[in-house]
Amino acid sequence: MRHSGRWYLEQIRAILILPFTVTVVIPLLLWIAFPGWGKTWNAWFLGIALPIGAAGLVLFLRTLRLFMGIGDGTLAPWNPPRHLVVAGPYAYVRNPMLSGVFLILFAESLAVQSGAIALWLVIFFLINVLYFRWSEEPGLRRRFGDEYEEYCRNVPRFIPRLTPWIRGERGIPGDRTGT
């Protein structure tokens, strides 16, 4: 599939408005505004935070690539994927892109030992729990119908499965792993 320069600009715009703001702009402002909420640059904490942050970034980039390739859309609500993405990390958890962002925020709060950034992570998580449950998921149900319902029955929202779900695989009767 061939895309125009405008399509790639939409991708960049969505990234700058959403995850860049959440993981870079807001944490930086909080770190500057609330310096008393933590120490800075302890090598031990930094050593733990770097691999966690790297894992979060890799997860985010992998899922973004799937959204662009398979989904043929962006991560932005104003230009969502046209096709349901259930491959790669999406076979384990319904919101792996968000999991990547959570890992990045956790790593940042740990690296600079910032209570303000840790609090931002908790607030951002709660906002997304509500947003996904009351806005995004109903929209996905409307757009993708039974295909999305089957996906929800078999793949949890935030806590990953141990094995990947394969489309068409039957879930355990009565199992509501998606809630």
Contacts in CASP RR format, 6 or more apart in sequence:
PFRMAT RR
TARGET T0000
AUTHOR 0000-0000-0000
METHOD contacts of the structure
MODEL  1
MRHSGRWYLEQIRAILILPFTVTVVIPLLLWIAFPGWGKTWNAWFLGIAL
PIGAAGLVLFLRTLRLFMGIGDGTLAPWNPPRHLVVAGPYAYVRNPMLSG
VFLILFAESLAVQSGAIALWLVIFFLINVLYFRWSEEPGLRRRFGDEYEE
YCRNVPRFIPRLTPWIRGERGIPGDRTGT
1 69 0 8 1.000
1 72 0 8 1.000
10 74 0 8 1.000
10 76 0 8 1.000
10 79 0 8 1.000
11 64 0 8 1.000
11 68 0 8 1.000
11 74 0 8 1.000
13 76 0 8 1.000
14 74 0 8 1.000
14 75 0 8 1.000
14 76 0 8 1.000
14 79 0 8 1.000
15 64 0 8 1.000
15 75 0 8 1.000
17 76 0 8 1.000
18 75 0 8 1.000
18 76 0 8 1.000
19 60 0 8 1.000
19 75 0 8 1.000
19 101 0 8 1.000
22 101 0 8 1.000
22 105 0 8 1.000
22 124 0 8 1.000
23 101 0 8 1.000
23 104 0 8 1.000
23 105 0 8 1.000
23 108 0 8 1.000
26 120 0 8 1.000
27 105 0 8 1.000
27 108 0 8 1.000
27 109 0 8 1.000
27 114 0 8 1.000
27 117 0 8 1.000
27 120 0 8 1.000
30 37 0 8 1.000
30 114 0 8 1.000
30 116 0 8 1.000
30 117 0 8 1.000
30 120 0 8 1.000
31 112 0 8 1.000
31 114 0 8 1.000
31 116 0 8 1.000
31 117 0 8 1.000
33 116 0 8 1.000
34 114 0 8 1.000
34 115 0 8 1.000
34 116 0 8 1.000
37 114 0 8 1.000
37 115 0 8 1.000
37 116 0 8 1.000
38 112 0 8 1.000
38 113 0 8 1.000
38 114 0 8 1.000
38 115 0 8 1.000
38 116 0 8 1.000
39 112 0 8 1.000
39 113 0 8 1.000
40 112 0 8 1.000
40 113 0 8 1.000
41 111 0 8 1.000
41 112 0 8 1.000
42 113 0 8 1.000
45 110 0 8 1.000
45 111 0 8 1.000
45 113 0 8 1.000
46 111 0 8 1.000
48 110 0 8 1.000
49 107 0 8 1.000
49 108 0 8 1.000
49 110 0 8 1.000
49 111 0 8 1.000
50 107 0 8 1.000
50 111 0 8 1.000
52 103 0 8 1.000
52 106 0 8 1.000
52 107 0 8 1.000
52 110 0 8 1.000
53 103 0 8 1.000
53 104 0 8 1.000
53 106 0 8 1.000
53 107 0 8 1.000
53 108 0 8 1.000
55 100 0 8 1.000
55 103 0 8 1.000
56 99 0 8 1.000
56 100 0 8 1.000
56 101 0 8 1.000
56 103 0 8 1.000
56 104 0 8 1.000
56 107 0 8 1.000
57 100 0 8 1.000
57 104 0 8 1.000
59 89 0 8 1.000
59 96 0 8 1.000
59 97 0 8 1.000
59 99 0 8 1.000
59 100 0 8 1.000
59 103 0 8 1.000
60 97 0 8 1.000
60 100 0 8 1.000
60 101 0 8 1.000
60 104 0 8 1.000
62 88 0 8 1.000
62 89 0 8 1.000
62 96 0 8 1.000
63 85 0 8 1.000
63 89 0 8 1.000
63 90 0 8 1.000
63 96 0 8 1.000
63 97 0 8 1.000
63 100 0 8 1.000
64 75 0 8 1.000
64 97 0 8 1.000
66 85 0 8 1.000
66 87 0 8 1.000
66 88 0 8 1.000
66 89 0 8 1.000
66 90 0 8 1.000
67 73 0 8 1.000
67 74 0 8 1.000
67 75 0 8 1.000
67 81 0 8 1.000
67 85 0 8 1.000
67 97 0 8 1.000
68 74 0 8 1.000
70 81 0 8 1.000
70 83 0 8 1.000
70 85 0 8 1.000
70 87 0 8 1.000
71 81 0 8 1.000
71 82 0 8 1.000
71 83 0 8 1.000
71 84 0 8 1.000
71 85 0 8 1.000
72 81 0 8 1.000
72 82 0 8 1.000
72 83 0 8 1.000
73 79 0 8 1.000
73 80 0 8 1.000
73 81 0 8 1.000
73 82 0 8 1.000
74 80 0 8 1.000
74 81 0 8 1.000
75 97 0 8 1.000
77 136 0 8 1.000
80 143 0 8 1.000
84 140 0 8 1.000
84 144 0 8 1.000
84 147 0 8 1.000
84 148 0 8 1.000
84 151 0 8 1.000
86 151 0 8 1.000
86 155 0 8 1.000
86 165 0 8 1.000
86 167 0 8 1.000
88 164 0 8 1.000
89 96 0 8 1.000
89 99 0 8 1.000
90 96 0 8 1.000
90 155 0 8 1.000
91 155 0 8 1.000
91 161 0 8 1.000
91 164 0 8 1.000
91 165 0 8 1.000
91 166 0 8 1.000
92 155 0 8 1.000
92 160 0 8 1.000
92 161 0 8 1.000
92 164 0 8 1.000
92 165 0 8 1.000
93 99 0 8 1.000
93 155 0 8 1.000
93 156 0 8 1.000
93 157 0 8 1.000
93 158 0 8 1.000
93 159 0 8 1.000
93 160 0 8 1.000
93 161 0 8 1.000
94 151 0 8 1.000
94 152 0 8 1.000
94 155 0 8 1.000
94 156 0 8 1.000
94 157 0 8 1.000
94 158 0 8 1.000
94 178 0 8 1.000
95 128 0 8 1.000
95 132 0 8 1.000
95 157 0 8 1.000
95 158 0 8 1.000
96 160 0 8 1.000
98 128 0 8 1.000
98 158 0 8 1.000
99 158 0 8 1.000
99 160 0 8 1.000
101 124 0 8 1.000
102 121 0 8 1.000
102 124 0 8 1.000
102 125 0 8 1.000
105 117 0 8 1.000
105 120 0 8 1.000
105 121 0 8 1.000
105 124 0 8 1.000
106 118 0 8 1.000
106 121 0 8 1.000
108 114 0 8 1.000
108 117 0 8 1.000
109 115 0 8 1.000
109 117 0 8 1.000
109 118 0 8 1.000
109 120 0 8 1.000
109 121 0 8 1.000
129 158 0 8 1.000
132 157 0 8 1.000
137 152 0 8 1.000
140 148 0 8 1.000
141 148 0 8 1.000
141 149 0 8 1.000
144 151 0 8 1.000
150 167 0 8 1.000
150 168 0 8 1.000
151 165 0 8 1.000
151 167 0 8 1.000
152 178 0 8 1.000
153 171 0 8 1.000
153 175 0 8 1.000
153 176 0 8 1.000
153 177 0 8 1.000
153 178 0 8 1.000
154 165 0 8 1.000
154 169 0 8 1.000
154 171 0 8 1.000
154 177 0 8 1.000
154 178 0 8 1.000
155 161 0 8 1.000
155 165 0 8 1.000
155 177 0 8 1.000
155 178 0 8 1.000
156 177 0 8 1.000
156 178 0 8 1.000
157 178 0 8 1.000
157 179 0 8 1.000
161 177 0 8 1.000
171 177 0 8 1.000
END
